[in-house]
Amino acid sequence: MLEGASGLGVRLGLSEYQRDFGTRFAASGGYASWKLERRQSFREPGNPSWDALVEHGWRESLRIVESQRDEFAEEVREADQLGVELLRIRVVEVPLTPYLQWELHSLVVRAECGEQIRVVGSDQVASLESEAPLPEILTVGQETVYEIVYTDGGVLAGAVRYEDEAVALRCKKIFRELFHRGEDIGRFFQREVVALPPPVLEFSDVCQSR
């Protein structure tokens, strides 16, 4: 997906990436912002619902997700005011990892608040992964593409920023095709997620998230 972009990217640390993204997003009116999530396990220390899952359990974690509806809806309203569509593709492998089961509860609430989210299976991206799994990708504006960087333990660590219209166009074309073939997250959630028992975190998730 990022073929031809090797050596062109700028590595940004976490705080620098967050500032850069905020500035560019605010100036990105008229262009959709696409997000592709591929990895099946992350850790999100600092996320109130994730921290609650680690410290207090599943019920409290879900209560916090529900309490974030206003926050999620405000993100969509702010994007709408800028003229930016928020579109997300979530690659899902079954059986779900504990992280992904947790995240899908959060994503379905985001979708109910207006973010456009669809689910695709790993078989639907297999043709794009002949050499390696797809990276986590976020597009902003006409030509900015972020390859999101994580630690080995799955914690957000920053991004590599590419400013290349050809790369951005290629990514967006692939994303549109995947989105078109994907399943509405609400339907997927009702079929595959809602009846599952609470997830059991790995020991490393609990220890390293504290």
N, C-alpha and C positions, 0 to 999 in steps of 0.2 A: 504493500500500500504506500509506503514511503520510499519506493524505489527511486533512485536518482537524487534523493535528498541527503544522502550520507555526506557528512562533513559540512553541510550547510546550516545545521542547526546551532542554536545558542543555548547552552545549558544554564538553567535558572534554578537557584535554590528555592526552598519553599516560600519564604516571605517575598522574595523577588518575583516569583511566579504569580503569587496571589495579587501583588500590586499590579503587575504587568497585565494580567488577565482583566482585572477590574477596569483599568484604563482603556484597554482595547474594546472590552465589551460595551462600555458606555458610548463608544464611538462607532458601534457596528450596526447601526440602524439600517434596515432593509435587507439584512443577510441573516439567514437562519443559523443558529448555533447547534451543531451536532455533537453528540457524545456517544462514543462506543465504549462499552465496558466488556472486557473479555475474561479477565482472571476470575476464578471462582472463589478465591479466599483473600480477604484483606483483614486488616485491623484498623479501627477508627477511634483511637484514644482522643478524647475531647469532644466526641459526638455524644450528646446527652443520652440518647437512646442506647447506643452501644455501651457506654459506661454503665448504664443501668442494667443492661443485660449481664455484664461481667460482675457487677457488685451486688445486684439485688434480684435478678432473675427475669424471666420472660414476661410475666404479667406487667411489671413496672416498665420494662422496655417498651412494650406495646402501648401502654398508657401515654408515655412520652411521645411516641410517634403520633398518636392521635392529637396530642396537645400542640403539635407543630403545624397543624393545618393552616393556621393564619399566616405563619412564616412562609410556608411553601406557596400559598396563594399570592402573597405579596411579591415573591420572586417572579412569578408569572406575570403579575400586573405590571411590575417594573419593566420586564422584558417587552410586554405588549406596548407600553408607552414609548419604548425605543424603536418599535417596529421589528422586534426580534422574535422569531419562533424558537421555542426550546424543544428539541427533538432528541430522544435517547434510544439507543439500541442496546439491549442487554442480552448477551450470549449466556445461555443457561444449559448446564449439563445436569442430568438426572442420574442418580439421586442427588439432591441438593446438599451442598456443604452447609454447615451451621451458619456461616457468614451469609451465604446467599439466601437462605431461608429468612434470616433477619432482614436483609436488604430489600427483599421483595415486598415485605410488609411496608417498608418505608416508601418504596417506589410506587406501589399501588395507591397510596395516599397522595403522593405527588401527582400521579395521573389524574386522580379525582379532583385535584386542585388546578388542573389545566395543562400540565406538562404532557407532551405527546411521547408515549413510551411504548415500544413493542419489543417482544421477546423472539429471539431466534435460537435454534439449537446449534450445537457444535457442528453437526453435519452440514448446516447451511453456510458455514464459513470454512469448511475443510479445504475447498479449492483455493482459498487465499492463504493457506497455512502450510504450504509444501516445505518450507524451510524452518519456520518457527511460528508459535502462536501469535495472533494479532496483538499489537500493542494497545494500550488504552489511549484513545485519541479524543481530542476536543478541538472543534473548529470555532473560530471567531472572525466575523467580518468576511471580507472578500478573499484574503490570502493567508491569514494566520492559522497555523495548525500547531497544536501542542501535543507532543507525545508525553503522556504523564509518566513520571518516574516514581517508583516505590522502592522501599528498602526490601531486603530479602524476606523480611517478616511481613511484608504487605502494608507498610505504613507510608502514607503520602510523603514524598521527599522533594518534590519540585517537578520540573518539566524540561523538555527540550523544545524550544520554539523554532518553528520553520516559518519563513515569510516567502512563500513561493506560490504564485497563483496556480501554476500547473499542478503542483502537489495538492493544493487545496481542492481544485476541481476534481482531481482523480479520487480523493477521499470522499468528497460529497457525492460523486456519482455512485460509488460503491455503497455508501450509506443509504442513498435513496433506494437502491435496488434491494438492499437487505430490509429496509423499513417496509417496503411494499410487500415483501414475502413474509414478514414477521407477523406474529400473533399479538393482538391487543393484550396488554398486560393484565387487564381485568379478567378476561376470559381464562388466560393461563393460570392466574392466581386462584380462581375459583375451582379449577380442575385439579391443579397440582400442589397447591400450597395450603389452602385454608384449613384442610382437615388434618394436617400433619401435627404430631405431638411437638412440644417445645424442643428446640434444638439443644444438643449437648455440646458445649464448647470444648475445643481441644485445650489441653493443659497450657500450651504455649500461648493461646489466646488470652487466657485468664491471667497468667503471670506477666506477660509482656505488655499487657494493656494497662497495668496498674502503675 
